[in-house]
Amino acid sequence: MPMRVPKGDQRLLRRHNRGLVLNLLRERGPLSRTELSQRTGLAPSVLTRLIRDLVAEGVVVESGKAESNGGRRPTLLELNPDYAHVIGLKVERARLLGARVDLGGRIRARAAVDLPEHPRPQRFLELAGQLAAELLRGKTLGVGIGVSGFVDAVRGVDLYSPILDWREVPISEPLARVTGLPVYLENDVNALTLAERWYGAGRAFRNFVCVTVGEGIGAGVVIGGELYRGAFGGAGEVGHMTIDPDGPRCRCGERGCLEVFASDRFLLRRAGELGYPDIGALAAAARDGDPAAQAAFQDMGRALGIGVKNLVNLLNPEAVVLGGERMEHQDLFLPAFEEEVRRHSFPKEAEILAIERAQLGEDGFLVGAAALVIREFFRLPTERARV
């Protein structure tokens, strides 16, 4: 069905038509002019002028010929991923990671800098500015930052970051002054979810949950193809869902949160009880046949499954996408996780639910931070800001 084109101001119409074509090429390209006309509903004369301008600008390129249906083979058009780049930054506990990313979501360069423990905001801004300058090349659209915790994406303020020990710290505006570029801030799991939606395992789904497993448990929610952040930006804090109200105390102060039973804290505690120095040693022992080490990962998988089962019953997603650092040991906990999800979700949901591994790995956090900027580039002028 052709897309609806608004009536009104001619400049707005041209920008809207440009956005329609660029988004189709991003999602479905390469496409011929005929396919673009059919999908957008634009008149061939309008589309011809628009394509001519986009090719001249360099944002669209001709990429070969399609199969012929009897006449001349039509020329295919696709987005030029090197038309511009963006910078994605990922805040970790002891490092700030950075990448230069093209419009196709591919990382073209990397950099990193060590962070002091609980850095002062001014020092963080200095280091982030230095990292961005190191990655800056050619036409750069902006900087995206992913950080754990609660984020006000509209104001670009870090409301609470447990790894930085920050509260109410403005990031976007001060860093924009340092870099001279637009800066977008987002929760890191939401950024990863956006990356998987655009470039990874979520491309096939319009309704899914992306769950990360590692130091904490986080989730990003996509509804109708769009990232859902909740009324105040806190959607997806699944790690603090109560699993056992009488359970051990969580770092948030509550008892029996999912993180207590399914994050690295749980595995480190079990490793210590069994005499292993870290999670890697616990995993090696499990793979060598230690039944107690195997049981630790199975317990973790079951607890994670209980939490995700609750999400499945609440949101009815098409898929659950699993990512995060602990996926390196998925062979040890994924069977128990999947059994728990499918056994306790409502029968129909359990039957058709897809359980997928995040395709972008740890790079997804950087690509997701970059995607915050790329999303703005492709936004239709008639769309309100996605916050």
NUBA-710981 format. One record per residue (C-alpha): residue number from 1; residue in one letter; chain; x, y, z. Coordinates in steps of 0.02 Angstrom, whole numbers, always signed. Example, Ala and Ser with C-alpha at 12.3 -4.5 7.8 and 13.67 -1.06 7.14 Angstrom:
<pts>
- 1  a  A  +615  -225  +390
- 2  s  A  +684  -53  +357
</pts>
This chain:
<pts>
- 1  m  A  +0  +0  +0
- 2  p  A  +73  +172  -45
- 3  m  A  +125  +281  +101
- 4  r  A  +17  +431  +144
- 5  v  A  +97  +596  +94
- 6  p  A  +42  +751  +188
- 7  k  A  -26  +904  +99
- 8  g  A  +32  +1080  +136
- 9  d  A  +195  +1175  +137
- 10  q  A  +302  +1128  -13
- 11  r  A  +466  +1127  +83
- 12  l  A  +389  +1011  +212
- 13  l  A  +325  +900  +72
- 14  r  A  +497  +889  -7
- 15  r  A  +578  +845  +160
- 16  h  A  +442  +717  +194
- 17  n  A  +463  +637  +22
- 18  r  A  +651  +633  +47
- 19  g  A  +625  +545  +214
- 20  l  A  +508  +418  +139
- 21  v  A  +634  +369  +6
- 22  l  A  +784  +363  +123
- 23  n  A  +691  +258  +252
- 24  l  A  +633  +135  +119
- 25  l  A  +810  +117  +54
- 26  r  A  +874  +94  +232
- 27  e  A  +748  -41  +272
- 28  r  A  +718  -125  +103
- 29  g  A  +854  -71  -17
- 30  p  A  +917  -91  -146
- 31  l  A  +759  -44  -241
- 32  s  A  +721  +15  -417
- 33  r  A  +637  +181  -456
- 34  t  A  +478  +88  -501
- 35  e  A  +476  -3  -333
- 36  l  A  +506  +161  -242
- 37  s  A  +363  +244  -336
- 38  q  A  +246  +99  -296
- 39  r  A  +292  +93  -112
- 40  t  A  +289  +282  -81
- 41  g  A  +144  +330  -194
- 42  l  A  +250  +470  -267
- 43  a  A  +224  +518  -448
- 44  p  A  +366  +459  -562
- 45  s  A  +409  +638  -607
- 46  v  A  +422  +689  -425
- 47  l  A  +525  +536  -384
- 48  t  A  +643  +564  -531
- 49  r  A  +686  +739  -472
- 50  l  A  +706  +680  -293
- 51  i  A  +821  +535  -339
- 52  r  A  +925  +650  -449
- 53  d  A  +952  +767  -301
- 54  l  A  +991  +625  -180
- 55  v  A  +1119  +549  -299
- 56  a  A  +1199  +719  -328
- 57  e  A  +1208  +745  -139
- 58  g  A  +1292  +575  -120
- 59  v  A  +1170  +501  +5
- 60  v  A  +1100  +379  -126
- 61  v  A  +1201  +280  -253
- 62  e  A  +1161  +169  -401
- 63  s  A  +1211  -9  -362
- 64  g  A  +1184  -116  -516
- 65  k  A  +1038  -186  -613
- 66  a  A  +885  -286  -561
- 67  e  A  +820  -437  -657
- 68  s  A  +723  -393  -814
- 69  n  A  +538  -431  -837
- 70  g  A  +553  -418  -1025
- 71  g  A  +614  -241  -1050
- 72  r  A  +771  -150  -998
- 73  r  A  +844  -204  -833
- 74  p  A  +800  -69  -702
- 75  t  A  +938  +19  -607
- 76  l  A  +943  -18  -421
- 77  l  A  +967  +118  -291
- 78  e  A  +1032  +102  -115
- 79  l  A  +1083  +208  +32
- 80  n  A  +1265  +261  +35
- 81  p  A  +1321  +209  +210
- 82  d  A  +1477  +318  +197
- 83  y  A  +1379  +476  +161
- 84  a  A  +1406  +521  +344
- 85  h  A  +1463  +443  +506
- 86  v  A  +1412  +457  +688
- 87  i  A  +1503  +429  +851
- 88  g  A  +1437  +306  +980
- 89  l  A  +1499  +303  +1160
- 90  k  A  +1467  +167  +1290
- 91  v  A  +1499  +203  +1473
- 92  e  A  +1568  +56  +1573
- 93  r  A  +1620  +51  +1754
- 94  a  A  +1805  +79  +1718
- 95  r  A  +1810  +125  +1533
- 96  l  A  +1729  +238  +1406
- 97  l  A  +1717  +150  +1238
- 98  g  A  +1693  +240  +1074
- 99  a  A  +1663  +197  +892
- 100  r  A  +1640  +285  +726
- 101  v  A  +1489  +204  +642
- 102  d  A  +1422  +223  +465
- 103  l  A  +1239  +243  +418
- 104  g  A  +1226  +55  +390
- 105  g  A  +1271  +19  +572
- 106  r  A  +1448  -41  +536
- 107  i  A  +1590  +7  +652
- 108  r  A  +1731  +91  +554
- 109  a  A  +1848  +141  +697
- 110  r  A  +1863  +113  +884
- 111  a  A  +1942  +201  +1032
- 112  a  A  +1936  +186  +1222
- 113  v  A  +1992  +279  +1375
- 114  d  A  +2003  +227  +1557
- 115  l  A  +1882  +306  +1680
- 116  p  A  +1925  +343  +1861
- 117  e  A  +1808  +269  +1990
- 118  h  A  +1655  +380  +2009
- 119  p  A  +1724  +516  +1894
- 120  r  A  +1675  +697  +1920
- 121  p  A  +1556  +752  +1781
- 122  q  A  +1678  +883  +1718
- 123  r  A  +1817  +753  +1702
- 124  f  A  +1699  +635  +1612
- 125  l  A  +1652  +771  +1488
- 126  e  A  +1836  +807  +1455
- 127  l  A  +1873  +623  +1420
- 128  a  A  +1716  +602  +1314
- 129  g  A  +1763  +755  +1212
- 130  q  A  +1939  +688  +1185
- 131  l  A  +1871  +519  +1130
- 132  a  A  +1748  +600  +1009
- 133  a  A  +1886  +709  +935
- 134  e  A  +1994  +554  +908
- 135  l  A  +1853  +470  +811
- 136  l  A  +1797  +622  +712
- 137  r  A  +1819  +604  +524
- 138  g  A  +1729  +691  +380
- 139  k  A  +1543  +726  +390
- 140  t  A  +1487  +680  +566
- 141  l  A  +1304  +693  +616
- 142  g  A  +1322  +687  +805
- 143  v  A  +1365  +588  +961
- 144  g  A  +1259  +458  +1049
- 145  i  A  +1294  +396  +1226
- 146  g  A  +1231  +240  +1314
- 147  v  A  +1243  +229  +1504
- 148  s  A  +1164  +111  +1630
- 149  g  A  +1030  +173  +1748
- 150  f  A  +891  +300  +1732
- 151  v  A  +905  +429  +1593
- 152  d  A  +800  +578  +1542
- 153  a  A  +827  +564  +1354
- 154  v  A  +727  +722  +1317
- 155  r  A  +836  +835  +1424
- 156  g  A  +994  +730  +1403
- 157  v  A  +1014  +710  +1591
- 158  d  A  +1082  +558  +1684
- 159  l  A  +954  +543  +1824
- 160  y  A  +1042  +401  +1914
- 161  s  A  +1190  +296  +1862
- 162  p  A  +1246  +164  +1988
- 163  i  A  +1413  +134  +1903
- 164  l  A  +1458  +319  +1900
- 165  d  A  +1370  +362  +2064
- 166  w  A  +1285  +509  +1979
- 167  r  A  +1116  +590  +2007
- 168  e  A  +1039  +726  +1899
- 169  v  A  +1195  +757  +1793
- 170  p  A  +1169  +848  +1626
- 171  i  A  +1266  +763  +1486
- 172  s  A  +1198  +807  +1314
- 173  e  A  +1205  +996  +1321
- 174  p  A  +1378  +1012  +1402
- 175  l  A  +1454  +881  +1285
- 176  a  A  +1374  +965  +1135
- 177  r  A  +1467  +1124  +1184
- 178  v  A  +1630  +1027  +1196
- 179  t  A  +1612  +934  +1030
- 180  g  A  +1511  +1057  +927
- 181  l  A  +1395  +914  +881
- 182  p  A  +1218  +862  +931
- 183  v  A  +1225  +738  +1077
- 184  y  A  +1092  +609  +1121
- 185  l  A  +1089  +514  +1286
- 186  e  A  +999  +349  +1320
- 187  n  A  +997  +202  +1438
- 188  d  A  +1124  +77  +1370
- 189  v  A  +1002  -70  +1357
- 190  n  A  +877  +40  +1264
- 191  a  A  +1018  +88  +1145
- 192  l  A  +1062  -96  +1119
- 193  t  A  +879  -134  +1087
- 194  l  A  +872  +2  +954
- 195  a  A  +1028  -72  +871
- 196  e  A  +952  -246  +868
- 197  r  A  +789  -174  +799
- 198  w  A  +877  -85  +655
- 199  y  A  +1026  -196  +618
- 200  g  A  +1012  -360  +713
- 201  a  A  +896  -496  +777
- 202  g  A  +749  -377  +799
- 203  r  A  +734  -329  +615
- 204  a  A  +609  -469  +588
- 205  f  A  +496  -415  +732
- 206  r  A  +389  -264  +772
- 207  n  A  +354  -319  +951
- 208  f  A  +496  -392  +1054
- 209  v  A  +592  -380  +1216
- 210  c  A  +781  -371  +1221
- 211  v  A  +850  -438  +1386
- 212  t  A  +1031  -417  +1440
- 213  v  A  +1119  -531  +1563
- 214  g  A  +1279  -484  +1652
- 215  e  A  +1324  -370  +1797
- 216  g  A  +1140  -326  +1801
- 217  i  A  +981  -380  +1712
- 218  g  A  +904  -253  +1594
- 219  a  A  +770  -251  +1460
- 220  g  A  +722  -143  +1313
- 221  v  A  +545  -151  +1247
- 222  v  A  +492  -126  +1066
- 223  i  A  +306  -103  +1031
- 224  g  A  +242  -76  +856
- 225  g  A  +419  -57  +791
- 226  e  A  +461  +84  +912
- 227  l  A  +564  +86  +1070
- 228  y  A  +449  +102  +1222
- 229  r  A  +526  +204  +1363
- 230  g  A  +378  +225  +1479
- 231  a  A  +306  +386  +1549
- 232  f  A  +468  +440  +1632
- 233  g  A  +600  +339  +1539
- 234  g  A  +610  +195  +1663
- 235  a  A  +528  +54  +1564
- 236  g  A  +626  -108  +1559
- 237  e  A  +699  -114  +1736
- 238  v  A  +662  -300  +1740
- 239  g  A  +813  -334  +1851
- 240  h  A  +716  -261  +1997
- 241  m  A  +561  -364  +1970
- 242  t  A  +525  -456  +2134
- 243  i  A  +550  -645  +2119
- 244  d  A  +553  -687  +2305
- 245  p  A  +497  -554  +2431
- 246  d  A  +591  -646  +2568
- 247  g  A  +749  -668  +2464
- 248  p  A  +921  -587  +2486
- 249  r  A  +934  -398  +2482
- 250  c  A  +971  -321  +2312
- 251  r  A  +1089  -174  +2284
- 252  c  A  +933  -67  +2255
- 253  g  A  +882  -97  +2437
- 254  e  A  +736  -212  +2402
- 255  r  A  +732  -399  +2432
- 256  g  A  +722  -542  +2308
- 257  c  A  +746  -446  +2146
- 258  l  A  +781  -543  +1987
- 259  e  A  +961  -478  +1987
- 260  v  A  +991  -566  +2152
- 261  f  A  +956  -734  +2069
- 262  a  A  +1011  -712  +1887
- 263  s  A  +1150  -583  +1872
- 264  d  A  +1338  -598  +1892
- 265  r  A  +1316  -568  +2079
- 266  f  A  +1226  -733  +2095
- 267  l  A  +1358  -827  +1994
- 268  l  A  +1501  -746  +2091
- 269  r  A  +1419  -793  +2255
- 270  r  A  +1396  -973  +2200
- 271  a  A  +1574  -979  +2131
- 272  g  A  +1641  -923  +2301
- 273  e  A  +1536  -1051  +2393
- 274  l  A  +1607  -1188  +2281
- 275  g  A  +1786  -1128  +2296
- 276  y  A  +1805  -1052  +2122
- 277  p  A  +1885  -880  +2103
- 278  d  A  +1771  -809  +1969
- 279  i  A  +1632  -843  +1844
- 280  g  A  +1754  -904  +1711
- 281  a  A  +1820  -1038  +1828
- 282  l  A  +1642  -1086  +1877
- 283  a  A  +1596  -1105  +1693
- 284  a  A  +1751  -1209  +1657
- 285  a  A  +1708  -1324  +1801
- 286  a  A  +1529  -1342  +1739
- 287  r  A  +1590  -1390  +1566
- 288  d  A  +1710  -1515  +1646
- 289  g  A  +1563  -1601  +1729
- 290  d  A  +1556  -1527  +1905
- 291  p  A  +1370  -1552  +1950
- 292  a  A  +1369  -1412  +2079
- 293  a  A  +1440  -1288  +1953
- 294  q  A  +1315  -1347  +1823
- 295  a  A  +1174  -1325  +1949
- 296  a  A  +1228  -1144  +1980
- 297  f  A  +1203  -1099  +1797
- 298  q  A  +1042  -1199  +1787
- 299  d  A  +972  -1107  +1939
- 300  m  A  +1022  -942  +1860
- 301  g  A  +936  -991  +1697
- 302  r  A  +776  -1041  +1785
- 303  a  A  +769  -878  +1883
- 304  l  A  +798  -778  +1724
- 305  g  A  +661  -880  +1641
- 306  i  A  +537  -837  +1779
- 307  g  A  +571  -652  +1754
- 308  v  A  +557  -660  +1566
- 309  k  A  +401  -768  +1577
- 310  n  A  +319  -626  +1672
- 311  l  A  +367  -506  +1532
- 312  v  A  +299  -625  +1400
- 313  n  A  +132  -641  +1488
- 314  l  A  +121  -454  +1514
- 315  l  A  +177  -390  +1343
- 316  n  A  +140  -536  +1225
- 317  p  A  +294  -505  +1116
- 318  e  A  +337  -598  +957
- 319  a  A  +513  -630  +1019
- 320  v  A  +636  -618  +1162
- 321  v  A  +811  -566  +1111
- 322  l  A  +948  -611  +1236
- 323  g  A  +1112  -515  +1246
- 324  g  A  +1244  -456  +1369
- 325  e  A  +1412  -514  +1432
- 326  r  A  +1351  -677  +1508
- 327  m  A  +1294  -745  +1341
- 328  e  A  +1469  -815  +1324
- 329  h  A  +1407  -951  +1441
- 330  q  A  +1235  -972  +1362
- 331  d  A  +1263  -1158  +1335
- 332  l  A  +1258  -1179  +1524
- 333  f  A  +1099  -1083  +1566
- 334  l  A  +997  -1063  +1405
- 335  p  A  +913  -1236  +1410
- 336  a  A  +847  -1206  +1587
- 337  f  A  +796  -1029  +1538
- 338  e  A  +699  -1083  +1384
- 339  e  A  +613  -1226  +1475
- 340  e  A  +554  -1108  +1611
- 341  v  A  +489  -978  +1488
- 342  r  A  +395  -1102  +1380
- 343  r  A  +328  -1206  +1523
- 344  h  A  +253  -1060  +1619
- 345  s  A  +200  -937  +1485
- 346  f  A  +22  -949  +1422
- 347  p  A  +14  -1096  +1301
- 348  k  A  -14  -998  +1140
- 349  e  A  +122  -871  +1178
- 350  a  A  +243  -1009  +1227
- 351  e  A  +209  -1104  +1068
- 352  i  A  +247  -962  +946
- 353  l  A  +372  -858  +1046
- 354  a  A  +541  -840  +962
- 355  i  A  +694  -841  +1076
- 356  e  A  +841  -764  +985
- 357  r  A  +1020  -720  +1027
- 358  a  A  +1068  -538  +999
- 359  q  A  +1163  -533  +835
- 360  l  A  +1274  -383  +869
- 361  g  A  +1358  -447  +1027
- 362  e  A  +1447  -321  +1137
- 363  d  A  +1466  -205  +987
- 364  g  A  +1278  -183  +995
- 365  f  A  +1298  -58  +1137
- 366  l  A  +1410  +53  +1030
- 367  v  A  +1305  +32  +874
- 368  g  A  +1151  +70  +977
- 369  a  A  +1226  +231  +1045
- 370  a  A  +1266  +280  +865
- 371  a  A  +1090  +231  +810
- 372  l  A  +1020  +366  +926
- 373  v  A  +1095  +493  +805
- 374  i  A  +1058  +394  +647
- 375  r  A  +875  +385  +698
- 376  e  A  +868  +575  +698
- 377  f  A  +942  +582  +523
- 378  f  A  +804  +469  +456
- 379  r  A  +661  +545  +554
- 380  l  A  +517  +608  +448
- 381  p  A  +482  +793  +476
- 382  t  A  +300  +751  +515
- 383  e  A  +349  +632  +655
- 384  r  A  +354  +693  +833
- 385  a  A  +515  +658  +927
- 386  r  A  +532  +478  +985
- 387  v  A  +580  +493  +1166
</pts>
